[in-house]
Amino acid sequence: MSKILIRGAKVLGGEPQDVLIDGETIEAVGTGLSADGAQVVEAEGKVLLPGLVDLHTHLREPGREDSETVLTGTQAAASGGFTAVFAMANTFPVADTAGVVEQVWRLGKESGYCDVQPIGAVTVGLEGKKLSELGAMHDSAAQVTVFSDDGKCVDDAVIMRRALEYVKAFGGVVAQHAQEPRLTEGAQMNEGVVSAELGLGGWPAVAEESVIARDVLLAEHVGSRVHICHLSTAGSVEIVRWAKSRGIDVTAEVTPHHLLLTDELVRSYNPVYKVNPPLRTETDVMALREALADGTIDIVATDHAPHPHEDKDCEWAAAAMGMVGLETALSVVQQTMVETGLLDWAGVAERMSHKPARIGSLSGHGRPVSAGEPANLTLVDTAYRGEVDPAGFASRSRNTPYEGRELPGRVTHTWLRGRATVVDGKLA
C-alpha cells in the first residue's frame, strides 16, 4: 500500500496541517511534510475528521435485500464519511444467534467499504419473551457487545433487568428502543396539535419517556449500562440529564432527522416523513440540539432505515416507518450544530466518531488524528452547498426526507485503514 500525503487539511477544523499515511497507519501530522512517491491529496480549506462511526444502522441483510445489502449499505456509509457501522438485529432471520451475527460480520469483511459490527437481539425473534444467546453472540467471531430489539421495545421489566444483568458480565450494553407499546397502538405520528388537526393516531412523548425512566432506574439497580436509541423529546432529555446527575451509566443518541425536521412536515401526508419515533415539535428539536451540545445526549446515530419504493410510495397509513440517513448525516449535523455555533468540528468528531466507538467497545475506530493511529479518516468540503439528489445515493433505497433540500458539506474522501473507499466524492 503506497503512502498518501493529505496536504493542508484543517484537522478537526483547526489550523491547516499535513497528514502522512503509510500503509494502514498515520505516520506523521505536521506542517511542511513530504514523502517521496506519496500520492498527494490537496485538502486546502477542507476539514479532516476521524472516520465516522454509526451506532445505529439497518443493513437489512439477511432477508430484505430488496431494501439494502451489507455491500450497498457500507458503500452508503463510506460515501457519508463512515468507516464503521453497527448493524441492527431486525433482519430475517433475526440476529439472535451466533450464526447470524457471524454471517453479517463476514459480509462486512467481504464488502471492504467499512467495518460492520453486528448488534445482537436482546430477545429471541425480537418477541420480548425470552433472552437471546447473548453470551454466545459475544463469544462468537463477531464479538457482539451491543444488544437491541430496535424496532421493538423490550417492554417487560423483568426481561430488561435480566438482559442488563447478563451483559454486565462482559461489559456489554443494552440499547433500548423506548416505546411503551400500549401507549402507541395505532400511532401514525407525534401526538399533538398537528395529529389532532390531521386526525392521525398520536405517538405521545410519554410513551418514550416512561420507558427511559424505568430503564435508567433498572440500570442503576443492576449497576449495568443502558443506551437510549433515537431519543426524540424534550422530556426524555430531562430524564437522561437527571440520570447522569445521579451517576447512572446511561448514554443516549439522537438522529440527524430529529435535529432538523418537525411534525409540521406531516401536513403534506408524504410518507417520507413517517418514522419511528416520529418527528416531534420545534420545542423538542431545540431541546435535542442543546442536549447534544452540552453532552446530555452523547452521540449522533443515523437510524439508517432503507425501504423499497413500494413500501413508501403509498398512502400514509400503509407506509413503512423509516428514513435513509448515512449519506446525509454529516451535512445535517453541519447545518444544525456547527453553523448554529452549538458545536465545533472537534465536538462533531467526539459525537460522531470517538464516543460511538467507545460506547460500542469498537477498537481501532474513533481514534485521534495523530501519528501511530489507524488511518481511518474522512475529508469534508464544508464550503460545498448543494441540493440532495437521492438518484446519486449508493444506498439501494431512496427514502430520504431531504430530496431537493439544500444541505451544506460534502465528503470528498474516506480512508479505511489507509485504503481509499471514497475519492473525489465517488466510491473507489
C-alpha positions as CSV (number, residue, x, y, z in Angstrom):
1,M,0.0,0.0,0.0
2,S,1.5,3.3,-1.1
3,K,2.0,6.4,1.0
4,I,-0.7,9.1,1.0
5,L,0.0,12.8,1.8
6,I,-3.1,14.8,2.7
7,R,-1.8,18.4,2.4
8,G,-3.2,21.5,4.1
9,A,-6.3,19.9,5.8
10,K,-7.9,21.6,8.8
11,V,-7.6,18.7,11.3
12,L,-10.8,18.8,13.4
13,G,-11.4,22.2,12.0
14,G,-8.1,23.7,13.3
15,E,-5.1,25.2,11.6
16,P,-4.0,23.6,8.3
17,Q,-1.8,20.6,8.7
18,D,-0.4,17.8,6.6
19,V,-1.2,14.2,7.4
20,L,1.1,11.4,6.1
21,I,-0.4,7.9,5.8
22,D,1.9,4.9,5.4
23,G,0.0,1.7,4.9
24,E,-2.7,1.3,7.4
25,T,-1.3,3.9,9.9
26,I,-0.9,7.7,10.2
27,E,2.8,8.2,10.1
28,A,3.0,11.9,10.9
29,V,0.9,15.0,11.4
30,G,2.5,18.4,11.0
31,T,3.3,21.2,8.5
32,G,5.6,21.0,5.5
33,L,5.6,17.2,5.4
34,S,6.8,15.5,2.3
35,A,7.3,11.9,1.2
36,D,8.9,10.5,-1.9
37,G,6.4,8.8,-4.2
38,A,3.4,9.6,-2.0
39,Q,0.0,10.1,-3.5
40,V,-0.8,13.8,-2.7
41,V,-4.4,14.8,-1.8
42,E,-4.7,18.6,-1.9
43,A,-7.0,19.5,1.0
44,E,-6.8,23.2,1.4
45,G,-9.9,24.6,3.1
46,K,-11.3,21.1,3.9
47,V,-11.8,19.6,7.3
48,L,-10.2,16.3,8.2
49,L,-12.1,14.1,10.8
50,P,-11.6,10.7,12.2
51,G,-13.7,8.1,10.3
52,L,-17.3,8.4,11.5
53,V,-18.9,5.6,13.5
54,D,-22.6,4.9,13.3
55,L,-24.1,3.0,16.3
56,H,-27.5,2.5,14.7
57,T,-27.7,1.3,11.1
58,H,-30.1,-1.1,9.4
59,L,-28.4,-3.1,6.7
60,R,-31.4,-5.4,6.1
61,E,-29.3,-8.4,5.1
62,P,-30.1,-11.2,5.5
63,G,-33.8,-11.3,4.4
64,R,-34.6,-7.8,3.0
65,E,-32.0,-7.4,0.3
66,D,-34.6,-5.6,-1.8
67,S,-34.1,-2.7,0.7
68,E,-30.4,-2.8,1.3
69,T,-27.5,-5.2,1.4
70,V,-24.4,-5.2,3.5
71,L,-22.5,-4.1,0.4
72,T,-24.7,-1.2,-0.6
73,G,-25.2,-0.1,3.0
74,T,-21.5,0.0,3.6
75,Q,-21.0,1.9,0.3
76,A,-23.6,4.4,1.5
77,A,-21.7,4.6,4.8
78,A,-18.4,5.2,3.2
79,S,-20.0,7.9,1.0
80,G,-21.2,9.6,4.2
81,G,-17.7,9.5,5.8
82,F,-18.3,6.4,8.0
83,T,-15.6,3.8,8.5
84,A,-17.6,1.6,10.9
85,V,-21.3,0.9,11.4
86,F,-23.2,-1.2,13.9
87,A,-25.8,-3.3,12.1
88,M,-29.2,-3.7,13.9
89,A,-30.6,-7.1,14.6
90,N,-34.1,-6.8,12.9
91,T,-33.1,-8.9,9.9
92,F,-34.8,-12.1,8.6
93,P,-33.8,-14.3,10.3
94,V,-33.3,-12.1,13.4
95,A,-29.7,-11.7,14.5
96,D,-30.4,-13.5,17.8
97,T,-27.8,-16.3,17.4
98,A,-24.0,-16.6,17.0
99,G,-24.6,-17.9,13.5
100,V,-26.5,-14.9,12.2
101,V,-24.3,-12.3,13.7
102,E,-21.2,-14.0,12.3
103,Q,-22.8,-14.1,8.8
104,V,-23.4,-10.3,9.0
105,W,-19.9,-9.7,10.3
106,R,-18.3,-11.8,7.5
107,L,-20.4,-10.0,4.8
108,G,-19.0,-6.7,6.2
109,K,-15.4,-8.1,5.9
110,E,-16.1,-9.0,2.3
111,S,-17.6,-5.7,1.4
112,G,-14.5,-3.8,2.3
113,Y,-16.1,-0.3,2.4
114,C,-16.4,0.0,6.1
115,D,-16.2,-2.3,9.2
116,V,-19.5,-3.8,10.2
117,Q,-20.1,-4.7,13.9
118,P,-23.3,-6.6,14.3
119,I,-25.8,-5.8,17.1
120,G,-27.4,-8.8,18.7
121,A,-31.1,-9.1,19.5
122,V,-31.9,-8.9,23.2
123,T,-34.8,-11.4,22.9
124,V,-35.4,-14.4,20.7
125,G,-37.1,-13.3,17.5
126,L,-37.5,-9.7,18.9
127,E,-40.6,-11.1,20.7
128,G,-39.7,-9.8,24.1
129,K,-40.3,-13.1,25.9
130,K,-37.0,-15.0,26.2
131,L,-33.4,-13.8,26.2
132,S,-31.3,-14.5,23.1
133,E,-28.0,-16.2,23.2
134,L,-26.2,-13.1,24.5
135,G,-23.1,-14.8,25.7
136,A,-22.7,-17.0,22.6
137,M,-23.0,-13.9,20.4
138,H,-20.4,-12.1,22.5
139,D,-18.1,-15.1,22.3
140,S,-18.5,-15.5,18.5
141,A,-16.2,-14.2,15.9
142,A,-18.4,-11.1,15.7
143,Q,-17.6,-10.3,19.4
144,V,-21.0,-8.6,19.9
145,T,-21.1,-6.1,22.8
146,V,-24.3,-4.1,21.9
147,F,-27.7,-5.7,22.1
148,S,-31.0,-4.3,21.0
149,D,-34.5,-5.2,19.9
150,D,-34.6,-1.9,18.0
151,G,-37.9,-1.6,16.1
152,K,-39.5,-3.1,19.2
153,C,-39.2,-2.1,22.8
154,V,-38.1,-4.6,25.5
155,D,-41.2,-3.6,27.4
156,D,-41.1,-6.4,30.0
157,A,-39.2,-5.0,33.0
158,V,-38.1,-8.4,34.2
159,I,-36.6,-9.3,30.8
160,M,-34.9,-5.9,30.6
161,R,-33.4,-6.4,34.1
162,R,-32.1,-9.9,33.2
163,A,-30.6,-8.5,30.0
164,L,-28.8,-5.7,31.9
165,E,-27.5,-8.3,34.4
166,Y,-26.3,-10.6,31.7
167,V,-24.3,-8.1,29.6
168,K,-22.7,-6.7,32.7
169,A,-20.6,-9.8,33.0
170,F,-18.7,-8.9,29.8
171,G,-19.0,-5.1,29.7
172,G,-21.9,-5.1,27.2
173,V,-24.6,-2.6,26.8
174,V,-28.4,-2.9,26.1
175,A,-29.6,-0.3,23.5
176,Q,-33.3,0.3,24.2
177,H,-35.9,1.4,21.6
178,A,-38.0,3.3,24.2
179,Q,-41.6,2.9,23.2
180,E,-44.4,1.7,25.5
181,P,-46.4,-0.4,23.1
182,R,-49.8,0.0,24.7
183,L,-49.5,3.8,24.6
184,T,-48.6,3.7,20.8
185,E,-51.2,1.3,19.4
186,G,-52.2,2.6,16.0
187,A,-49.8,5.6,16.3
188,Q,-49.0,7.3,13.0
189,M,-47.2,10.5,14.1
190,N,-46.3,12.6,17.1
191,E,-49.3,13.2,19.4
192,G,-50.0,16.9,19.5
193,V,-51.7,19.8,17.7
194,V,-50.9,18.5,14.2
195,S,-52.1,15.0,14.8
196,A,-55.3,16.3,16.2
197,E,-55.8,18.6,13.2
198,L,-55.0,15.8,10.7
199,G,-56.9,13.1,12.5
200,L,-53.9,10.7,12.6
201,G,-53.2,8.4,15.6
202,G,-50.8,10.0,18.0
203,W,-47.5,8.7,19.4
204,P,-47.3,10.5,22.8
205,A,-44.0,11.7,24.2
206,V,-44.7,9.9,27.5
207,A,-44.6,6.6,25.7
208,E,-40.8,7.2,25.2
209,E,-40.2,9.0,28.4
210,S,-41.8,6.4,30.7
211,V,-39.6,3.6,29.3
212,I,-36.4,5.7,29.6
213,A,-37.3,6.5,33.3
214,R,-37.8,2.8,34.1
215,D,-34.7,1.7,32.3
216,V,-32.3,4.2,33.9
217,L,-33.6,3.1,37.3
218,L,-33.1,-0.6,36.3
219,A,-29.6,0.2,35.1
220,E,-28.9,1.9,38.5
221,H,-30.3,-1.1,40.4
222,V,-28.3,-3.6,38.5
223,G,-25.1,-1.5,38.1
224,S,-25.1,-2.0,34.3
225,R,-25.0,0.0,31.1
226,V,-28.1,1.2,29.1
227,H,-28.1,3.1,25.9
228,I,-31.1,5.0,24.7
229,C,-31.8,4.8,20.9
230,H,-33.0,7.7,18.9
231,L,-34.1,9.9,21.8
232,S,-36.7,12.4,20.5
233,T,-38.4,14.5,23.1
234,A,-37.5,17.4,25.5
235,G,-38.9,15.3,28.4
236,S,-36.5,12.4,27.5
237,V,-33.6,14.8,27.6
238,E,-34.5,15.9,31.2
239,I,-34.8,12.3,32.3
240,V,-31.3,11.4,30.9
241,R,-29.9,14.6,32.4
242,W,-31.3,13.6,35.8
243,A,-30.0,10.1,35.5
244,K,-26.5,11.2,34.6
245,S,-26.5,13.6,37.6
246,R,-27.1,10.5,39.8
247,G,-24.2,8.7,38.2
248,I,-26.3,6.2,36.4
249,D,-24.4,4.6,33.5
250,V,-26.7,5.8,30.7
251,T,-25.8,7.0,27.2
252,A,-28.1,8.4,24.5
253,E,-28.2,9.1,20.8
254,V,-30.1,11.5,18.6
255,T,-30.7,11.1,14.8
256,P,-30.0,13.8,12.3
257,H,-33.6,14.0,11.3
258,H,-34.7,14.7,14.8
259,L,-32.3,17.6,14.9
260,L,-33.8,19.2,11.9
261,L,-37.3,18.1,11.0
262,T,-40.6,18.7,12.8
263,D,-44.1,17.1,12.8
264,E,-45.4,20.1,10.8
265,L,-44.0,18.3,7.7
266,V,-46.6,15.6,8.1
267,R,-49.2,18.0,6.9
268,S,-48.1,17.1,3.4
269,Y,-49.1,13.4,4.1
270,N,-45.8,12.5,2.3
271,P,-44.8,9.1,3.8
272,V,-41.2,10.0,3.5
273,Y,-41.7,11.8,6.8
274,K,-43.1,8.8,8.6
275,V,-40.5,7.5,11.1
276,N,-40.3,5.8,14.5
277,P,-40.0,7.6,16.8
278,P,-42.0,10.2,14.9
279,L,-40.8,13.7,14.0
280,R,-41.6,15.9,17.1
281,T,-42.2,19.6,17.7
282,E,-39.9,22.6,17.2
283,T,-39.6,22.8,21.0
284,D,-38.3,19.2,21.1
285,V,-35.9,19.8,18.2
286,M,-34.3,22.8,20.0
287,A,-34.0,20.8,23.3
288,L,-32.3,18.0,21.4
289,R,-29.8,20.3,19.9
290,E,-28.9,21.9,23.2
291,A,-28.6,18.4,24.8
292,L,-26.3,17.2,22.1
293,A,-24.2,20.3,22.6
294,D,-24.0,20.0,26.4
295,G,-23.3,16.3,26.4
296,T,-26.6,15.1,27.9
297,I,-27.0,13.3,24.5
298,D,-23.8,11.6,23.8
299,I,-23.8,10.8,20.1
300,V,-25.4,11.2,16.7
301,A,-26.6,8.0,15.2
302,T,-28.3,7.8,11.8
303,D,-31.0,5.1,12.3
304,H,-30.5,4.5,8.6
305,A,-33.7,2.6,7.7
306,P,-33.9,1.8,4.0
307,H,-37.2,0.7,2.4
308,P,-38.0,-0.1,-1.3
309,H,-40.2,2.4,-3.1
310,E,-43.4,0.3,-2.8
311,D,-43.2,0.4,1.0
312,K,-43.0,4.3,1.0
313,D,-44.8,5.3,-2.2
314,C,-48.2,4.6,-0.9
315,E,-50.9,6.1,1.4
316,W,-49.6,7.3,4.8
317,A,-51.3,4.7,7.0
318,A,-49.8,1.8,4.9
319,A,-46.3,3.2,4.6
320,A,-43.3,1.8,6.4
321,M,-41.6,3.9,9.1
322,G,-38.0,5.0,8.5
323,M,-35.6,7.1,6.5
324,V,-32.2,6.6,4.9
325,G,-29.5,8.7,6.6
326,L,-25.9,7.6,6.2
327,E,-25.2,9.8,3.2
328,T,-26.7,13.0,4.6
329,A,-25.9,12.7,8.4
330,L,-22.8,14.8,8.4
331,S,-24.4,17.6,6.3
332,V,-27.4,17.8,8.7
333,V,-25.1,18.0,11.7
334,Q,-23.1,20.7,10.0
335,Q,-26.3,22.7,9.4
336,T,-28.0,22.2,12.8
337,M,-25.0,22.1,15.1
338,V,-21.8,23.6,13.5
339,E,-23.4,26.5,11.5
340,T,-25.5,27.4,14.6
341,G,-22.4,27.6,16.8
342,L,-23.5,24.8,19.1
343,L,-20.6,22.6,18.2
344,D,-17.2,22.9,16.6
345,W,-15.7,20.2,14.4
346,A,-13.8,18.7,17.3
347,G,-17.2,18.3,19.0
348,V,-18.6,16.7,15.9
349,A,-15.7,14.2,15.9
350,E,-16.4,13.4,19.6
351,R,-20.1,12.8,19.0
352,M,-19.9,11.0,15.6
353,S,-16.6,9.1,16.0
354,H,-14.9,8.9,19.4
355,K,-18.0,8.3,21.6
356,P,-19.9,5.9,19.5
357,A,-16.8,3.8,19.2
358,R,-16.4,3.8,22.9
359,I,-20.0,3.0,23.7
360,G,-19.8,0.1,21.3
361,S,-16.3,-1.0,22.5
362,L,-15.0,-0.9,19.0
363,S,-11.2,-0.7,18.9
364,G,-9.4,0.9,16.0
365,H,-12.1,3.5,15.4
366,G,-12.8,6.8,17.0
367,R,-9.1,7.4,17.5
368,P,-7.2,10.7,17.4
369,V,-5.9,12.0,14.2
370,S,-2.3,11.6,15.2
371,A,0.9,9.6,14.5
372,G,0.7,5.9,15.2
373,E,-3.1,5.8,15.0
374,P,-5.1,3.7,12.4
375,A,-5.7,5.7,9.2
376,N,-9.5,5.8,9.4
377,L,-10.3,9.3,8.1
378,T,-12.8,11.4,6.3
379,L,-12.2,14.6,4.4
380,V,-15.1,17.1,4.2
381,D,-15.6,20.1,1.9
382,T,-17.5,22.2,4.3
383,A,-17.9,25.1,1.9
384,Y,-20.0,23.0,-0.5
385,R,-23.7,23.7,-0.9
386,G,-26.0,21.5,-3.0
387,E,-29.4,20.0,-3.3
388,V,-29.9,16.4,-2.1
389,D,-30.5,14.1,-5.1
390,P,-31.2,10.5,-4.0
391,A,-30.6,9.3,-7.5
392,G,-26.9,9.6,-6.7
393,F,-27.1,7.6,-3.5
394,A,-25.0,4.5,-3.0
395,S,-27.8,3.1,-0.8
396,R,-30.2,0.7,-2.6
397,S,-33.2,2.7,-1.2
398,R,-34.2,6.3,-1.8
399,N,-36.5,7.1,1.1
400,T,-34.8,10.4,2.2
401,P,-36.7,13.3,3.7
402,Y,-34.2,15.7,2.2
403,E,-34.8,15.3,-1.6
404,G,-34.4,18.7,-3.2
405,R,-33.3,20.4,0.1
406,E,-30.1,22.3,0.1
407,L,-27.6,21.0,2.6
408,P,-24.0,22.1,3.3
409,G,-20.9,20.0,3.2
410,R,-19.8,17.0,1.1
411,V,-17.5,14.1,1.9
412,T,-14.7,14.1,-0.7
413,H,-12.5,11.3,0.6
414,T,-12.8,8.4,3.1
415,W,-10.0,6.1,4.1
416,L,-10.4,2.8,5.9
417,R,-7.1,1.8,7.4
418,G,-5.2,3.8,4.7
419,R,-7.2,2.5,1.8
420,A,-9.4,4.9,0.0
421,T,-13.1,4.0,-0.1
422,V,-14.2,7.3,-1.5
423,V,-12.1,9.6,-3.8
424,D,-13.3,13.0,-5.0
425,G,-16.8,12.2,-3.8
426,K,-17.1,8.9,-5.7
427,L,-16.8,5.3,-4.4
428,A,-13.3,4.0,-5.0
